[in-house]
Amino acid sequence: MPVLVVLIGAAGCSRTSVNSPRALAPEQVAPTLNSAFKDAKPDVKEAASGVVAALQSQDAPKAFVQSQNLTERPDLTPEQRTAAALSRAAALTQLQAAAANGNKAAEDLLQAYRASK
């Protein structure tokens, strides 16, 4: 019986790391989103471009909100959904850094995001 508990526990642990998207490096966000959304409908492409622009301008709160909105769109292809999730992780990393550096808007948004989980 103890062996079964260990195996179940180990299986549960490995599943968490597989499903967690890793953040893209800042320089990878634009090429990743541009590639995934190059053939998207104009409104979807515009949403992806907005995420890129906000991340590049270091507007962490705007980048996070826009990336979150992008990932929630029901009309994304699997490739687009993956790229959007990776860019959202990058935006969250940027948001956390901005909050740590005293950006009040970033702190407030991060606090609201954590409370919603």
N, C-alpha and C positions, 0 to 999 in steps of 0.2 A: 504494500500500500504506500509506503513512503516514496518509493521510486516513481509511482504514478503521479504523486503530488509534485515532485520535482520536474517531471517531464511536462506536466500541464503548466507549471509556472514558467518553465523555460520557453515553451511555445508562446505563451502570452507575452513575454518580454520581447521576443524577436519580432513579433507582429507590429509592435509599436514603432520600432525604428524603421521598418520597411515602409509604413504608410506616411511617415513624416517627411514633407518635402524639405529639401535643403535649399537654403537661400542662394540665389545666384550672386556672384561677385558683381559689384556695381557696373563694371565694364561689360558684363555679359547680358545685362537686362535688355538693352536696346536691340542687339542682334538677335537674341532669342525671341523677343516679342515680335520684332519686324519679320522674322522668318516665319513664325507660326501664323501671323495674321496677314501675310502679304496678299492672300486671295480671299480675305474675309469681306463681308458686306461693308459698305462705307461706314455705317454707324458703329459697327464692331471694331473696325480698323481705327476709327477715330478714338474710341474708348482706350484701345491699347496704346495709341500714340500719346494720349493724355497721361497714362501711367509713366511712360518713358520720360515725357517732358517734366513731370513733377519730380521724378527721381533725380533727373539730371540737374534740376534747379535746386536740389536739396530741400524741397518743400515736403518734409516727411509726413506731416498730417494729411496733406492733399494726396500724396502718393499712396499712402495706406488706404484711405477711403476709396480712391479711384481703383486701386488694385483689388480691393475687396468687392467693389461693385462689379468689376470685370469678371472675377471668379464666380460670381453668383448668376451670371447670365446663363439661361438655359439653352441658348443657341450656339454654344461653342463646340468645336470638334474636339476629339480626345487630345490631339496635339496642342490645340489652343488652350484647353483646360489645364494641361500640364504646364505650359509656359506661363499661364496666368497665375497658377498656384506658386510656381517658383519665383515669379516677380513679386507676388504678395509676401512671400517669406523675406525677400530682399527689402521690401518696403517696411515690414515689421522690424527688421534689424535696424534700418535707418531711423525708424520711429523711436526705438529703444535708445539708440545713441543720442538722438536729439533730446529726449526726455532726460537722460543722464547728464546732458550738458546744460540743463536748465530751461529748455524750451517749454513754456507753460502750456501751449496748445498741444504739444506732443505728449506732455505729462497727462493732461486731461483726457486726451483721446486714448492713450494707453490704459489709463485707469478704467475708462468706460469699456474698453475692449475686454479687459480682464474680468470685469464685473459681469459681462454678458456670457462668459464661458461657463 
